[in-house]
Structure formats: C-alpha cells, structure tokens
C-alpha cells in the first residue's frame, strides 16, 4: 500500500469486482490455504448435488469453496480453505 490511503465506501469496488467476475471462471487461479496449491479453477475437484457444489483441492482434498443455490435463485459462495482467487 502507498502512504496515501483513501477512505471511501464499498461502491468504489463496483468496477474492479465487475472486472474480476467477468473473467472465465475456469481460468481463475485458486490458492489452497492448507497446502498452498495454486491451480486453475478448471482443475479442482468438485462434488455436486442439487443443493450446490463443494470445491476441493486436488492436492490435499481440503474444501476450498462451497457454492450453494438458494431456493429463491440466489447464489452463495462460502470461502472455506481458499486463501485467494486470482484472475489474469
Ligand atoms: Zn490443498
């Protein structure tokens, strides 16, 4: 961080989050908090059923993410053992 810190509200994140979320999800790189594996999302192990998906690390099998679809159609993303998700 630079010496100059600007305090703004969360609306300031709209642009960068829209850019991040428009990326091809299979190419996002996900880092495991447990073993440090840093693999493309397309290479993780996914267990899924009607309620959602459990995303596991291919290296150590720890749960990285849980993705759930609500009855109302919303989507919830729970960060479990995921240290980072990166685009680019
Ligand atoms: Zn791992």
PDB file of the backbone (N, CA, C, O) and the ligand in Angstrom, with CONECT records:
HET     ZN  A 101       1
ATOM      1  N   UNK A   1       0.840  -1.192   0.000  1.00  0.00           N
ATOM      2  CA  UNK A   1       0.000   0.000   0.000  1.00  0.00           C
ATOM      3  C   UNK A   1       0.880   1.249   0.000  1.00  0.00           C
ATOM      4  O   UNK A   1       1.957   1.278   0.595  1.00  0.00           O
ATOM      5  N   UNK A   2       0.396   2.251  -0.670  1.00  0.00           N
ATOM      6  CA  UNK A   2       1.141   3.507  -0.688  1.00  0.00           C
ATOM      7  C   UNK A   2       0.891   4.262   0.605  1.00  0.00           C
ATOM      8  O   UNK A   2       0.027   3.881   1.394  1.00  0.00           O
ATOM      9  N   UNK A   3       1.627   5.305   0.817  1.00  0.00           N
ATOM     10  CA  UNK A   3       1.489   6.106   2.033  1.00  0.00           C
ATOM     11  C   UNK A   3       0.148   6.828   2.048  1.00  0.00           C
ATOM     12  O   UNK A   3      -0.373   7.131   3.122  1.00  0.00           O
ATOM     13  N   UNK A   4      -0.416   7.108   0.887  1.00  0.00           N
ATOM     14  CA  UNK A   4      -1.696   7.805   0.799  1.00  0.00           C
ATOM     15  C   UNK A   4      -2.830   6.785   0.774  1.00  0.00           C
ATOM     16  O   UNK A   4      -2.952   6.009  -0.174  1.00  0.00           O
ATOM     17  N   UNK A   5      -3.650   6.785   1.806  1.00  0.00           N
ATOM     18  CA  UNK A   5      -4.788   5.869   1.875  1.00  0.00           C
ATOM     19  C   UNK A   5      -6.063   6.684   1.790  1.00  0.00           C
ATOM     20  O   UNK A   5      -6.254   7.644   2.537  1.00  0.00           O
ATOM     21  N   UNK A   6      -6.936   6.291   0.868  1.00  0.00           N
ATOM     22  CA  UNK A   6      -8.191   6.996   0.667  1.00  0.00           C
ATOM     23  C   UNK A   6      -9.314   6.167   1.277  1.00  0.00           C
ATOM     24  O   UNK A   6      -9.405   4.967   1.017  1.00  0.00           O
ATOM     25  N   UNK A   7     -10.163   6.783   2.079  1.00  0.00           N
ATOM     26  CA  UNK A   7     -11.296   6.084   2.678  1.00  0.00           C
ATOM     27  C   UNK A   7     -12.558   6.428   1.894  1.00  0.00           C
ATOM     28  O   UNK A   7     -12.969   7.586   1.823  1.00  0.00           O
ATOM     29  N   UNK A   8     -13.174   5.377   1.299  1.00  0.00           N
ATOM     30  CA  UNK A   8     -14.392   5.550   0.514  1.00  0.00           C
ATOM     31  C   UNK A   8     -15.345   4.425   0.900  1.00  0.00           C
ATOM     32  O   UNK A   8     -14.961   3.540   1.665  1.00  0.00           O
ATOM     33  N   UNK A   9     -16.566   4.434   0.396  1.00  0.00           N
ATOM     34  CA  UNK A   9     -17.473   3.326   0.714  1.00  0.00           C
ATOM     35  C   UNK A   9     -17.363   2.225  -0.337  1.00  0.00           C
ATOM     36  O   UNK A   9     -16.637   2.354  -1.322  1.00  0.00           O
ATOM     37  N   UNK A  10     -18.102   1.140  -0.104  1.00  0.00           N
ATOM     38  CA  UNK A  10     -17.990  -0.044  -0.947  1.00  0.00           C
ATOM     39  C   UNK A  10     -18.393   0.156  -2.386  1.00  0.00           C
ATOM     40  O   UNK A  10     -18.048  -0.669  -3.232  1.00  0.00           O
ATOM     41  N   UNK A  11     -19.118   1.230  -2.701  1.00  0.00           N
ATOM     42  CA  UNK A  11     -19.466   1.499  -4.092  1.00  0.00           C
ATOM     43  C   UNK A  11     -18.225   1.647  -4.966  1.00  0.00           C
ATOM     44  O   UNK A  11     -18.275   1.437  -6.178  1.00  0.00           O
ATOM     45  N   UNK A  12     -17.119   2.010  -4.338  1.00  0.00           N
ATOM     46  CA  UNK A  12     -15.874   2.182  -5.085  1.00  0.00           C
ATOM     47  C   UNK A  12     -15.335   0.860  -5.615  1.00  0.00           C
ATOM     48  O   UNK A  12     -14.452   0.853  -6.472  1.00  0.00           O
ATOM     49  N   UNK A  13     -15.862  -0.267  -5.111  1.00  0.00           N
ATOM     50  CA  UNK A  13     -15.387  -1.587  -5.544  1.00  0.00           C
ATOM     51  C   UNK A  13     -16.135  -2.103  -6.770  1.00  0.00           C
ATOM     52  O   UNK A  13     -15.726  -3.103  -7.360  1.00  0.00           O
ATOM     53  N   UNK A  14     -17.212  -1.449  -7.162  1.00  0.00           N
ATOM     54  CA  UNK A  14     -18.076  -1.976  -8.222  1.00  0.00           C
ATOM     55  C   UNK A  14     -17.311  -2.274  -9.503  1.00  0.00           C
ATOM     56  O   UNK A  14     -17.510  -3.331 -10.103  1.00  0.00           O
ATOM     57  N   UNK A  15     -16.457  -1.385  -9.927  1.00  0.00           N
ATOM     58  CA  UNK A  15     -15.743  -1.566 -11.191  1.00  0.00           C
ATOM     59  C   UNK A  15     -14.782  -2.740 -11.151  1.00  0.00           C
ATOM     60  O   UNK A  15     -14.783  -3.581 -12.050  1.00  0.00           O
ATOM     61  N   UNK A  16     -13.957  -2.799 -10.101  1.00  0.00           N
ATOM     62  CA  UNK A  16     -12.943  -3.856 -10.055  1.00  0.00           C
ATOM     63  C   UNK A  16     -13.589  -5.218  -9.820  1.00  0.00           C
ATOM     64  O   UNK A  16     -13.107  -6.224 -10.341  1.00  0.00           O
ATOM     65  N   UNK A  17     -14.683  -5.267  -9.037  1.00  0.00           N
ATOM     66  CA  UNK A  17     -15.364  -6.552  -8.829  1.00  0.00           C
ATOM     67  C   UNK A  17     -16.077  -7.006 -10.101  1.00  0.00           C
ATOM     68  O   UNK A  17     -16.095  -8.201 -10.396  1.00  0.00           O
ATOM     69  N   UNK A  18     -16.655  -6.096 -10.846  1.00  0.00           N
ATOM     70  CA  UNK A  18     -17.293  -6.452 -12.121  1.00  0.00           C
ATOM     71  C   UNK A  18     -16.249  -7.003 -13.080  1.00  0.00           C
ATOM     72  O   UNK A  18     -16.508  -7.976 -13.788  1.00  0.00           O
ATOM     73  N   UNK A  19     -15.066  -6.383 -13.109  1.00  0.00           N
ATOM     74  CA  UNK A  19     -13.981  -6.863 -13.967  1.00  0.00           C
ATOM     75  C   UNK A  19     -13.563  -8.273 -13.552  1.00  0.00           C
ATOM     76  O   UNK A  19     -13.389  -9.145 -14.404  1.00  0.00           O
ATOM     77  N   UNK A  20     -13.402  -8.498 -12.258  1.00  0.00           N
ATOM     78  CA  UNK A  20     -12.989  -9.807 -11.738  1.00  0.00           C
ATOM     79  C   UNK A  20     -14.024 -10.878 -12.074  1.00  0.00           C
ATOM     80  O   UNK A  20     -13.668 -11.972 -12.512  1.00  0.00           O
ATOM     81  N   UNK A  21     -15.288 -10.570 -11.872  1.00  0.00           N
ATOM     82  CA  UNK A  21     -16.344 -11.552 -12.048  1.00  0.00           C
ATOM     83  C   UNK A  21     -16.689 -11.807 -13.511  1.00  0.00           C
ATOM     84  O   UNK A  21     -17.407 -12.759 -13.818  1.00  0.00           O
ATOM     85  N   UNK A  22     -16.194 -10.979 -14.407  1.00  0.00           N
ATOM     86  CA  UNK A  22     -16.454 -11.206 -15.827  1.00  0.00           C
ATOM     87  C   UNK A  22     -15.425 -12.156 -16.440  1.00  0.00           C
ATOM     88  O   UNK A  22     -15.552 -12.543 -17.602  1.00  0.00           O
ATOM     89  N   UNK A  23     -14.414 -12.528 -15.669  1.00  0.00           N
ATOM     90  CA  UNK A  23     -13.379 -13.444 -16.182  1.00  0.00           C
ATOM     91  C   UNK A  23     -13.972 -14.836 -16.384  1.00  0.00           C
ATOM     92  O   UNK A  23     -14.951 -15.199 -15.732  1.00  0.00           O
ATOM     93  N   UNK A  24     -13.377 -15.615 -17.288  1.00  0.00           N
ATOM     94  CA  UNK A  24     -13.744 -17.020 -17.473  1.00  0.00           C
ATOM     95  C   UNK A  24     -13.386 -17.756 -16.190  1.00  0.00           C
ATOM     96  O   UNK A  24     -12.211 -17.865 -15.839  1.00  0.00           O
ATOM     97  N   UNK A  25     -14.411 -18.269 -15.481  1.00  0.00           N
ATOM     98  CA  UNK A  25     -14.191 -18.867 -14.163  1.00  0.00           C
ATOM     99  C   UNK A  25     -13.219 -20.038 -14.203  1.00  0.00           C
ATOM    100  O   UNK A  25     -12.516 -20.287 -13.224  1.00  0.00           O
ATOM    101  N   UNK A  26     -13.169 -20.758 -15.313  1.00  0.00           N
ATOM    102  CA  UNK A  26     -12.281 -21.924 -15.364  1.00  0.00           C
ATOM    103  C   UNK A  26     -10.810 -21.524 -15.373  1.00  0.00           C
ATOM    104  O   UNK A  26      -9.940 -22.349 -15.094  1.00  0.00           O
ATOM    105  N   UNK A  27     -10.530 -20.268 -15.690  1.00  0.00           N
ATOM    106  CA  UNK A  27      -9.136 -19.823 -15.733  1.00  0.00           C
ATOM    107  C   UNK A  27      -8.709 -19.100 -14.467  1.00  0.00           C
ATOM    108  O   UNK A  27      -7.528 -18.795 -14.303  1.00  0.00           O
ATOM    109  N   UNK A  28      -9.649 -18.821 -13.567  1.00  0.00           N
ATOM    110  CA  UNK A  28      -9.273 -18.192 -12.297  1.00  0.00           C
ATOM    111  C   UNK A  28      -8.358 -19.150 -11.547  1.00  0.00           C
ATOM    112  O   UNK A  28      -8.566 -20.362 -11.586  1.00  0.00           O
ATOM    113  N   UNK A  29      -7.365 -18.627 -10.878  1.00  0.00           N
ATOM    114  CA  UNK A  29      -6.434 -19.467 -10.119  1.00  0.00           C
ATOM    115  C   UNK A  29      -6.810 -19.388  -8.649  1.00  0.00           C
ATOM    116  O   UNK A  29      -6.954 -18.304  -8.085  1.00  0.00           O
ATOM    117  N   UNK A  30      -6.969 -20.563  -8.037  1.00  0.00           N
ATOM    118  CA  UNK A  30      -7.404 -20.648  -6.651  1.00  0.00           C
ATOM    119  C   UNK A  30      -6.277 -21.227  -5.794  1.00  0.00           C
ATOM    120  O   UNK A  30      -5.667 -22.234  -6.152  1.00  0.00           O
ATOM    121  N   UNK A  31      -6.011 -20.579  -4.663  1.00  0.00           N
ATOM    122  CA  UNK A  31      -4.921 -20.990  -3.779  1.00  0.00           C
ATOM    123  C   UNK A  31      -5.486 -21.654  -2.532  1.00  0.00           C
ATOM    124  O   UNK A  31      -6.364 -21.109  -1.863  1.00  0.00           O
ATOM    125  N   UNK A  32      -4.966 -22.850  -2.230  1.00  0.00           N
ATOM    126  CA  UNK A  32      -5.396 -23.605  -1.053  1.00  0.00           C
ATOM    127  C   UNK A  32      -4.681 -23.078   0.198  1.00  0.00           C
ATOM    128  O   UNK A  32      -3.455 -22.970   0.223  1.00  0.00           O
ATOM    129  N   UNK A  33      -5.449 -22.758   1.211  1.00  0.00           N
ATOM    130  CA  UNK A  33      -4.881 -22.254   2.461  1.00  0.00           C
ATOM    131  C   UNK A  33      -4.112 -23.361   3.202  1.00  0.00           C
ATOM    132  O   UNK A  33      -3.210 -23.077   3.989  1.00  0.00           O
ATOM    133  N   UNK A  34      -4.477 -24.610   2.941  1.00  0.00           N
ATOM    134  CA  UNK A  34      -3.867 -25.720   3.673  1.00  0.00           C
ATOM    135  C   UNK A  34      -2.509 -26.118   3.098  1.00  0.00           C
ATOM    136  O   UNK A  34      -1.523 -26.183   3.833  1.00  0.00           O
ATOM    137  N   UNK A  35      -2.446 -26.387   1.785  1.00  0.00           N
ATOM    138  CA  UNK A  35      -1.200 -26.902   1.200  1.00  0.00           C
ATOM    139  C   UNK A  35      -0.514 -25.906   0.267  1.00  0.00           C
ATOM    140  O   UNK A  35       0.617 -26.141  -0.159  1.00  0.00           O
ATOM    141  N   UNK A  36      -1.178 -24.804  -0.054  1.00  0.00           N
ATOM    142  CA  UNK A  36      -0.561 -23.793  -0.898  1.00  0.00           C
ATOM    143  C   UNK A  36      -0.684 -24.054  -2.390  1.00  0.00           C
ATOM    144  O   UNK A  36      -0.162 -23.280  -3.192  1.00  0.00           O
ATOM    145  N   UNK A  37      -1.369 -25.137  -2.783  1.00  0.00           N
ATOM    146  CA  UNK A  37      -1.560 -25.394  -4.216  1.00  0.00           C
ATOM    147  C   UNK A  37      -2.230 -24.181  -4.851  1.00  0.00           C
ATOM    148  O   UNK A  37      -3.097 -23.550  -4.246  1.00  0.00           O
ATOM    149  N   UNK A  38      -1.820 -23.860  -6.078  1.00  0.00           N
ATOM    150  CA  UNK A  38      -2.295 -22.661  -6.769  1.00  0.00           C
ATOM    151  C   UNK A  38      -2.653 -23.081  -8.186  1.00  0.00           C
ATOM    152  O   UNK A  38      -1.850 -22.946  -9.109  1.00  0.00           O
ATOM    153  N   UNK A  39      -3.878 -23.596  -8.348  1.00  0.00           N
ATOM    154  CA  UNK A  39      -4.268 -24.213  -9.606  1.00  0.00           C
ATOM    155  C   UNK A  39      -5.426 -23.480 -10.270  1.00  0.00           C
ATOM    156  O   UNK A  39      -6.186 -22.775  -9.606  1.00  0.00           O
ATOM    157  N   UNK A  40      -5.558 -23.652 -11.595  1.00  0.00           N
ATOM    158  CA  UNK A  40      -6.723 -23.095 -12.275  1.00  0.00           C
ATOM    159  C   UNK A  40      -8.006 -23.739 -11.736  1.00  0.00           C
ATOM    160  O   UNK A  40      -8.026 -24.922 -11.396  1.00  0.00           O
ATOM    161  N   UNK A  41      -9.065 -22.944 -11.665  1.00  0.00           N
ATOM    162  CA  UNK A  41     -10.356 -23.450 -11.182  1.00  0.00           C
ATOM    163  C   UNK A  41     -10.790 -24.676 -11.981  1.00  0.00           C
ATOM    164  O   UNK A  41     -11.439 -25.570 -11.438  1.00  0.00           O
ATOM    165  N   UNK A  42     -10.444 -24.725 -13.250  1.00  0.00           N
ATOM    166  CA  UNK A  42     -10.824 -25.842 -14.093  1.00  0.00           C
ATOM    167  C   UNK A  42     -10.205 -27.168 -13.689  1.00  0.00           C
ATOM    168  O   UNK A  42     -10.612 -28.218 -14.186  1.00  0.00           O
ATOM    169  N   UNK A  43      -9.222 -27.134 -12.788  1.00  0.00           N
ATOM    170  CA  UNK A  43      -8.529 -28.369 -12.398  1.00  0.00           C
ATOM    171  C   UNK A  43      -8.866 -28.844 -10.991  1.00  0.00           C
ATOM    172  O   UNK A  43      -8.352 -29.876 -10.561  1.00  0.00           O
ATOM    173  N   UNK A  44      -9.717 -28.123 -10.260  1.00  0.00           N
ATOM    174  CA  UNK A  44     -10.069 -28.552  -8.903  1.00  0.00           C
ATOM    175  C   UNK A  44     -11.056 -29.717  -8.976  1.00  0.00           C
ATOM    176  O   UNK A  44     -11.591 -30.024 -10.042  1.00  0.00           O
ATOM    177  N   UNK A  45     -11.291 -30.361  -7.831  1.00  0.00           N
ATOM    178  CA  UNK A  45     -12.248 -31.467  -7.755  1.00  0.00           C
ATOM    179  C   UNK A  45     -13.560 -30.909  -7.211  1.00  0.00           C
ATOM    180  O   UNK A  45     -13.568 -30.208  -6.199  1.00  0.00           O
ATOM    181  N   UNK A  46     -14.671 -31.222  -7.884  1.00  0.00           N
ATOM    182  CA  UNK A  46     -15.975 -30.688  -7.487  1.00  0.00           C
ATOM    183  C   UNK A  46     -16.927 -31.837  -7.174  1.00  0.00           C
ATOM    184  O   UNK A  46     -17.111 -32.752  -7.976  1.00  0.00           O
ATOM    185  N   UNK A  47     -17.528 -31.764  -5.983  1.00  0.00           N
ATOM    186  CA  UNK A  47     -18.598 -32.699  -5.621  1.00  0.00           C
ATOM    187  C   UNK A  47     -19.876 -31.892  -5.671  1.00  0.00           C
ATOM    188  O   UNK A  47     -19.975 -30.863  -5.002  1.00  0.00           O
ATOM    189  N   UNK A  48     -20.852 -32.322  -6.439  1.00  0.00           N
ATOM    190  CA  UNK A  48     -22.059 -31.508  -6.538  1.00  0.00           C
ATOM    191  C   UNK A  48     -23.325 -32.343  -6.477  1.00  0.00           C
ATOM    192  O   UNK A  48     -23.354 -33.516  -6.851  1.00  0.00           O
ATOM    193  N   UNK A  49     -24.374 -31.686  -5.986  1.00  0.00           N
ATOM    194  CA  UNK A  49     -25.710 -32.267  -5.980  1.00  0.00           C
ATOM    195  C   UNK A  49     -26.689 -31.120  -6.239  1.00  0.00           C
ATOM    196  O   UNK A  49     -26.280 -30.028  -6.633  1.00  0.00           O
ATOM    197  N   UNK A  50     -27.976 -31.371  -6.017  1.00  0.00           N
ATOM    198  CA  UNK A  50     -28.979 -30.346  -6.329  1.00  0.00           C
ATOM    199  C   UNK A  50     -28.815 -29.081  -5.483  1.00  0.00           C
ATOM    200  O   UNK A  50     -29.189 -27.991  -5.915  1.00  0.00           O
ATOM    201  N   UNK A  51     -28.250 -29.230  -4.267  1.00  0.00           N
ATOM    202  CA  UNK A  51     -28.111 -28.086  -3.364  1.00  0.00           C
ATOM    203  C   UNK A  51     -26.921 -27.206  -3.705  1.00  0.00           C
ATOM    204  O   UNK A  51     -26.921 -26.016  -3.390  1.00  0.00           O
ATOM    205  N   UNK A  52     -25.915 -27.773  -4.341  1.00  0.00           N
ATOM    206  CA  UNK A  52     -24.757 -26.967  -4.649  1.00  0.00           C
ATOM    207  C   UNK A  52     -23.513 -27.783  -4.906  1.00  0.00           C
ATOM    208  O   UNK A  52     -23.583 -28.972  -5.215  1.00  0.00           O
ATOM    209  N   UNK A  53     -22.364 -27.124  -4.774  1.00  0.00           N
ATOM    210  CA  UNK A  53     -21.090 -27.754  -5.093  1.00  0.00           C
ATOM    211  C   UNK A  53     -20.090 -27.537  -3.971  1.00  0.00           C
ATOM    212  O   UNK A  53     -20.020 -26.460  -3.380  1.00  0.00           O
ATOM    213  N   UNK A  54     -19.315 -28.579  -3.688  1.00  0.00           N
ATOM    214  CA  UNK A  54     -18.185 -28.477  -2.775  1.00  0.00           C
ATOM    215  C   UNK A  54     -16.936 -28.551  -3.644  1.00  0.00           C
ATOM    216  O   UNK A  54     -16.749 -29.499  -4.408  1.00  0.00           O
ATOM    217  N   UNK A  55     -16.091 -27.544  -3.518  1.00  0.00           N
ATOM    218  CA  UNK A  55     -14.882 -27.450  -4.332  1.00  0.00           C
ATOM    219  C   UNK A  55     -13.696 -27.869  -3.474  1.00  0.00           C
ATOM    220  O   UNK A  55     -13.417 -27.266  -2.438  1.00  0.00           O
ATOM    221  N   UNK A  56     -13.003 -28.912  -3.920  1.00  0.00           N
ATOM    222  CA  UNK A  56     -11.884 -29.444  -3.130  1.00  0.00           C
ATOM    223  C   UNK A  56     -10.558 -29.273  -3.849  1.00  0.00           C
ATOM    224  O   UNK A  56     -10.483 -29.282  -5.078  1.00  0.00           O
ATOM    225  N   UNK A  57      -9.517 -29.117  -3.048  1.00  0.00           N
ATOM    226  CA  UNK A  57      -8.152 -29.001  -3.561  1.00  0.00           C
ATOM    227  C   UNK A  57      -7.728 -30.350  -4.151  1.00  0.00           C
ATOM    228  O   UNK A  57      -7.893 -31.391  -3.516  1.00  0.00           O
ATOM    229  N   UNK A  58      -7.187 -30.322  -5.357  1.00  0.00           N
ATOM    230  CA  UNK A  58      -6.729 -31.564  -5.965  1.00  0.00           C
ATOM    231  C   UNK A  58      -5.490 -32.099  -5.238  1.00  0.00           C
ATOM    232  O   UNK A  58      -5.235 -33.304  -5.245  1.00  0.00           O
ATOM    233  N   UNK A  59      -4.728 -31.205  -4.614  1.00  0.00           N
ATOM    234  CA  UNK A  59      -3.504 -31.620  -3.948  1.00  0.00           C
ATOM    235  C   UNK A  59      -3.720 -32.276  -2.596  1.00  0.00           C
ATOM    236  O   UNK A  59      -3.083 -33.286  -2.296  1.00  0.00           O
ATOM    237  N   UNK A  60      -4.616 -31.718  -1.764  1.00  0.00           N
ATOM    238  CA  UNK A  60      -4.758 -32.222  -0.390  1.00  0.00           C
ATOM    239  C   UNK A  60      -6.198 -32.584  -0.022  1.00  0.00           C
ATOM    240  O   UNK A  60      -6.436 -33.094   1.072  1.00  0.00           O
ATOM    241  N   UNK A  61      -7.144 -32.336  -0.894  1.00  0.00           N
ATOM    242  CA  UNK A  61      -8.572 -32.642  -0.761  1.00  0.00           C
ATOM    243  C   UNK A  61      -9.315 -31.781   0.262  1.00  0.00           C
ATOM    244  O   UNK A  61     -10.492 -32.027   0.522  1.00  0.00           O
ATOM    245  N   UNK A  62      -8.663 -30.788   0.842  1.00  0.00           N
ATOM    246  CA  UNK A  62      -9.382 -29.884   1.737  1.00  0.00           C
ATOM    247  C   UNK A  62     -10.428 -29.091   0.946  1.00  0.00           C
ATOM    248  O   UNK A  62     -10.254 -28.833  -0.245  1.00  0.00           O
ATOM    249  N   UNK A  63     -11.510 -28.710   1.622  1.00  0.00           N
ATOM    250  CA  UNK A  63     -12.560 -27.920   0.975  1.00  0.00           C
ATOM    251  C   UNK A  63     -12.076 -26.487   0.768  1.00  0.00           C
ATOM    252  O   UNK A  63     -11.657 -25.817   1.712  1.00  0.00           O
ATOM    253  N   UNK A  64     -12.140 -26.035  -0.467  1.00  0.00           N
ATOM    254  CA  UNK A  64     -11.733 -24.673  -0.811  1.00  0.00           C
ATOM    255  C   UNK A  64     -12.921 -23.721  -0.774  1.00  0.00           C
ATOM    256  O   UNK A  64     -12.847 -22.645  -0.181  1.00  0.00           O
ATOM    257  N   UNK A  65     -14.011 -24.123  -1.409  1.00  0.00           N
ATOM    258  CA  UNK A  65     -15.210 -23.293  -1.528  1.00  0.00           C
ATOM    259  C   UNK A  65     -16.441 -24.176  -1.404  1.00  0.00           C
ATOM    260  O   UNK A  65     -16.394 -25.371  -1.697  1.00  0.00           O
ATOM    261  N   UNK A  66     -17.543 -23.578  -0.968  1.00  0.00           N
ATOM    262  CA  UNK A  66     -18.845 -24.211  -1.058  1.00  0.00           C
ATOM    263  C   UNK A  66     -19.742 -23.219  -1.798  1.00  0.00           C
ATOM    264  O   UNK A  66     -19.831 -22.050  -1.421  1.00  0.00           O
ATOM    265  N   UNK A  67     -20.398 -23.690  -2.844  1.00  0.00           N
ATOM    266  CA  UNK A  67     -21.260 -22.835  -3.656  1.00  0.00           C
ATOM    267  C   UNK A  67     -22.681 -23.384  -3.565  1.00  0.00           C
ATOM    268  O   UNK A  67     -22.933 -24.531  -3.936  1.00  0.00           O
ATOM    269  N   UNK A  68     -23.599 -22.571  -3.075  1.00  0.00           N
ATOM    270  CA  UNK A  68     -24.971 -23.017  -2.846  1.00  0.00           C
ATOM    271  C   UNK A  68     -25.943 -22.149  -3.629  1.00  0.00           C
ATOM    272  O   UNK A  68     -25.760 -20.937  -3.744  1.00  0.00           O
ATOM    273  N   UNK A  69     -26.988 -22.788  -4.169  1.00  0.00           N
ATOM    274  CA  UNK A  69     -28.055 -22.016  -4.817  1.00  0.00           C
ATOM    275  C   UNK A  69     -29.265 -22.034  -3.901  1.00  0.00           C
ATOM    276  O   UNK A  69     -29.781 -23.097  -3.558  1.00  0.00           O
ATOM    277  N   UNK A  70     -29.713 -20.851  -3.509  1.00  0.00           N
ATOM    278  CA  UNK A  70     -30.875 -20.721  -2.641  1.00  0.00           C
ATOM    279  C   UNK A  70     -32.149 -21.048  -3.397  1.00  0.00           C
ATOM    280  O   UNK A  70     -32.189 -20.991  -4.626  1.00  0.00           O
ATOM    281  N   UNK A  71     -33.206 -21.398  -2.637  1.00  0.00           N
ATOM    282  CA  UNK A  71     -34.495 -21.693  -3.250  1.00  0.00           C
ATOM    283  C   UNK A  71     -34.996 -20.500  -4.060  1.00  0.00           C
ATOM    284  O   UNK A  71     -35.674 -20.681  -5.071  1.00  0.00           O
ATOM    285  N   UNK A  72     -34.674 -19.302  -3.632  1.00  0.00           N
ATOM    286  CA  UNK A  72     -35.112 -18.096  -4.335  1.00  0.00           C
ATOM    287  C   UNK A  72     -34.290 -17.767  -5.563  1.00  0.00           C
ATOM    288  O   UNK A  72     -34.576 -16.791  -6.257  1.00  0.00           O
ATOM    289  N   UNK A  73     -33.257 -18.579  -5.844  1.00  0.00           N
ATOM    290  CA  UNK A  73     -32.465 -18.353  -7.051  1.00  0.00           C
ATOM    291  C   UNK A  73     -31.135 -17.669  -6.798  1.00  0.00           C
ATOM    292  O   UNK A  73     -30.295 -17.604  -7.696  1.00  0.00           O
ATOM    293  N   UNK A  74     -30.927 -17.154  -5.583  1.00  0.00           N
ATOM    294  CA  UNK A  74     -29.646 -16.512  -5.271  1.00  0.00           C
ATOM    295  C   UNK A  74     -28.530 -17.539  -5.164  1.00  0.00           C
ATOM    296  O   UNK A  74     -28.784 -18.736  -5.026  1.00  0.00           O
ATOM    297  N   UNK A  75     -27.319 -17.072  -5.226  1.00  0.00           N
ATOM    298  CA  UNK A  75     -26.144 -17.935  -5.136  1.00  0.00           C
ATOM    299  C   UNK A  75     -25.286 -17.450  -3.971  1.00  0.00           C
ATOM    300  O   UNK A  75     -25.006 -16.259  -3.838  1.00  0.00           O
ATOM    301  N   UNK A  76     -24.877 -18.399  -3.130  1.00  0.00           N
ATOM    302  CA  UNK A  76     -23.983 -18.089  -2.001  1.00  0.00           C
ATOM    303  C   UNK A  76     -22.645 -18.766  -2.217  1.00  0.00           C
ATOM    304  O   UNK A  76     -22.585 -19.937  -2.592  1.00  0.00           O
ATOM    305  N   UNK A  77     -21.585 -18.035  -1.982  1.00  0.00           N
ATOM    306  CA  UNK A  77     -20.228 -18.540  -2.137  1.00  0.00           C
ATOM    307  C   UNK A  77     -19.558 -18.459  -0.773  1.00  0.00           C
ATOM    308  O   UNK A  77     -19.341 -17.368  -0.244  1.00  0.00           O
ATOM    309  N   UNK A  78     -19.230 -19.620  -0.203  1.00  0.00           N
ATOM    310  CA  UNK A  78     -18.577 -19.659   1.108  1.00  0.00           C
ATOM    311  C   UNK A  78     -17.105 -19.983   0.933  1.00  0.00           C
ATOM    312  O   UNK A  78     -16.740 -20.992   0.329  1.00  0.00           O
ATOM    313  N   UNK A  79     -16.278 -19.119   1.465  1.00  0.00           N
ATOM    314  CA  UNK A  79     -14.833 -19.330   1.393  1.00  0.00           C
ATOM    315  C   UNK A  79     -14.426 -20.167   2.589  1.00  0.00           C
ATOM    316  O   UNK A  79     -14.472 -19.698   3.726  1.00  0.00           O
ATOM    317  N   UNK A  80     -14.034 -21.382   2.342  1.00  0.00           N
ATOM    318  CA  UNK A  80     -13.651 -22.297   3.416  1.00  0.00           C
ATOM    319  C   UNK A  80     -12.128 -22.297   3.518  1.00  0.00           C
ATOM    320  O   UNK A  80     -11.565 -21.511   4.280  1.00  0.00           O
ATOM    321  N   UNK A  81     -11.460 -23.152   2.775  1.00  0.00           N
ATOM    322  CA  UNK A  81      -9.998 -23.233   2.850  1.00  0.00           C
ATOM    323  C   UNK A  81      -9.300 -22.548   1.703  1.00  0.00           C
ATOM    324  O   UNK A  81      -8.176 -22.899   1.343  1.00  0.00           O
ATOM    325  N   UNK A  82      -9.968 -21.576   1.135  1.00  0.00           N
ATOM    326  CA  UNK A  82      -9.417 -20.841  -0.008  1.00  0.00           C
ATOM    327  C   UNK A  82      -8.686 -19.597   0.495  1.00  0.00           C
ATOM    328  O   UNK A  82      -9.284 -18.745   1.151  1.00  0.00           O
ATOM    329  N   UNK A  83      -7.404 -19.495   0.190  1.00  0.00           N
ATOM    330  CA  UNK A  83      -6.640 -18.319   0.607  1.00  0.00           C
ATOM    331  C   UNK A  83      -6.824 -17.169  -0.370  1.00  0.00           C
ATOM    332  O   UNK A  83      -6.806 -16.003   0.023  1.00  0.00           O
ATOM    333  N   UNK A  84      -7.002 -17.505  -1.665  1.00  0.00           N
ATOM    334  CA  UNK A  84      -7.046 -16.455  -2.684  1.00  0.00           C
ATOM    335  C   UNK A  84      -7.644 -17.001  -3.960  1.00  0.00           C
ATOM    336  O   UNK A  84      -7.468 -18.178  -4.277  1.00  0.00           O
ATOM    337  N   UNK A  85      -8.345 -16.163  -4.692  1.00  0.00           N
ATOM    338  CA  UNK A  85      -8.768 -16.465  -6.055  1.00  0.00           C
ATOM    339  C   UNK A  85      -8.240 -15.310  -6.906  1.00  0.00           C
ATOM    340  O   UNK A  85      -8.487 -14.144  -6.600  1.00  0.00           O
ATOM    341  N   UNK A  86      -7.510 -15.640  -7.980  1.00  0.00           N
ATOM    342  CA  UNK A  86      -6.870 -14.603  -8.779  1.00  0.00           C
ATOM    343  C   UNK A  86      -7.223 -14.739 -10.247  1.00  0.00           C
ATOM    344  O   UNK A  86      -7.321 -15.850 -10.769  1.00  0.00           O
ATOM    345  N   UNK A  87      -7.413 -13.617 -10.908  1.00  0.00           N
ATOM    346  CA  UNK A  87      -7.612 -13.607 -12.354  1.00  0.00           C
ATOM    347  C   UNK A  87      -6.314 -13.167 -13.006  1.00  0.00           C
ATOM    348  O   UNK A  87      -5.414 -12.655 -12.341  1.00  0.00           O
ATOM    349  N   UNK A  88      -6.227 -13.367 -14.298  1.00  0.00           N
ATOM    350  CA  UNK A  88      -5.066 -12.872 -15.042  1.00  0.00           C
ATOM    351  C   UNK A  88      -3.784 -13.643 -14.816  1.00  0.00           C
ATOM    352  O   UNK A  88      -2.751 -13.307 -15.395  1.00  0.00           O
TER     353      UNK A  88
HETATM  354 ZN    ZN A 101      -4.560 -28.125  -0.754  1.00  0.00          ZN
END
